[in-house]
Amino acid sequence: MQSLVELLKILIPAAAVLYGMYLTIQTFLQRQFEQKELEIKAKTIEITTPIRLQAYERMTLFLERITPANLLIRLGSPDIQAIDFHRVLLNEIREEFNHNLVQQVYISHETWEKTRTAMNDVVALINTSASEISPDATAINLSKKIFEKVINENQQPTANALKMLKEEAQKLFL
């Protein structure tokens, strides 16, 4: 019995020290793991932030380029028929959209959907305006009709999407 008590006097403190070491090592390893995780997250943010900013810039440029006023000024030509100008406008929007299609990976789903809706609104505006003028009208007549509709609606079709893009891009800096 005496030897068992002596053995317990040695084993209990040794077990306590061993358990203490286990907790210390476990805490140390957990902190190391968390630190590595934070380093990886910081590195990921460092790499992806410029790419995401570029996506916001490109989508902003896309929306600005398809804004009716900018689109009509950039592509306007007084010597073509409205039907041809209508095709040119729609083709330009489609090409711009296809060129920036991959940017959806870097922006939120809601912002992407808002951008697509803006594009569809511009296309609908152009199509509606084209259907309301005579087939032998000129590009200037189509441009006037589009401007008239924008003024009557008192809202740019791309304004809400642009606002949403800017707000989302600003969140990267908070």
N, C-alpha and C positions, 0 to 999 in steps of 0.2 A: 504494500500500500504506500509505504514511504517513497519507494522508487517511482510509483505512478504519480504522486504529488510533485516530485522533483521533475519528472518528465513534463507534466502539465505546466509547471513554472517556466519551463524553457519553451514549450510549444505555443502557449497562448501569446506571449509577447512576440514571438517569431511570426505567428499567424497575423497578429495585429500590424506588425511592421510590413509584412508581405501584402496584406490587404491595403494598407496605406500606399505602398509603392504601386500597387495595381491601379488604385484610384488616381494617383499622380500621373502615371504614364497614360492612362486612359484620357484624362483631362488634357494633357499635353498633346496627345495625338488628335483629339477632337479639335483643339484650337489650331493645330497645324493644318488639318483638313479644311476647316472653315477659312483659314487664311489663304490657302491654295484656291479654294472655291472663289473667294473674293478677287484674287489676282486674275483668275481665268475670266470672271465676269467683267472686270475692268478692262482686260485686254480685248475681250469681245466687243465691249462698248467702244473702245478706242478704234477698233477696225470697222465696225458697222455704222458708227455715227456719220462719218463722211459719206458713206454710200447712201445712207438714208437721206441725208441732206441733199445729196445730188438728185435723188429720186423726187424729193419735194420741189427742188428747183426745176427739174424737167417737167413735172406735172403742172407746175405753175406756168411755165413757158408754153406748154401745150394748151392750157386753158386760155392764156392770153392770146395765143395765135389763132384760136378758133372763136374768140369773141367776135361777134358780127362786125363791129366797126373795124377792127384790125384785119379781119379776114377780107372784107370788101375792099379796103384801101390797098392791101398788099396784092390782091389778085385782080383787082378791077381793071377792066379794059373796055373802053367805050366802043370799040369796033367789032365786038362779037355779039351774037344773039343771046337772049336770055336763057334759052334752053342749053346752049353750050356753056354759058357761065354757071348755070345751075349744076351741070356735071362737073365742072372744074372745082366749084366750091365743095361739093360732096366728096369728090376724089381727094382733095387736099385734107379735109377733115379725117377721112378714112386712113390716109397715109400717115398723118400725124399721130393718130391713135395707134395704129399698128407699130409705128416706130417706138412708141412709149409704153407698149403693152406690158413689158416685163417689170415696169416700175411698181406694179401692184403688189409685188412681193415685199416691198419695203415700206408701204403705207398701210394704214388700217383698212379693214374691209369696208367700214362705213364711209371713209373718205374716198376710197376707190369707187364705191357705188355712187356717191354724190358726183364724182368726176364723170362717170359714165352717163349719169342722168343729165348732167350739164351738156355733154356732147350730144346726146339724143335730143335734148331741147333745141340746141342750135340746128341740128339736122331737120327737126320738125318745123322750126321757124323758116328755114330756107325752103323746105318742100311746100309749106302752106303758102308762103309768099309767091313761089313760082306758079302754084296752081291758080293764084288770083290775078295773074296778069295774062295778057293775050300771048298766044304762041309766037307771034312775030315781033314781040317786044325786044328791046335792046337790054344789054347788061346793066345800063344805067337805070332803066325802069325797074329791073329786079332789085338793084341795090336800094333804090328809093323805097320800094315796097318793104324791104327788110328793115331799113332804118325806121320807117313809119311804124311798123309793128313793134319794134323795140321801144320807141318813144311812147306809143300807146300803152304798152304793158308797164312802162316806167321801171323796168328791171332788166338788167343784163342776164341772160340765161346762165352765164358762167359765174356770176357774183357769189352765190352761196358756196359753190364748190371751192372757189378761190379763198374765201374766208375760212372754210373748214381746213383747207391745206395749210394756210398760214398759222392757224391756231395749233394744229397738230405739230407742225415744225417747231413752233416756239416751245412746246412741251419738252423738246430734247434739251433745252437749255435751263430748265428748272431743276 
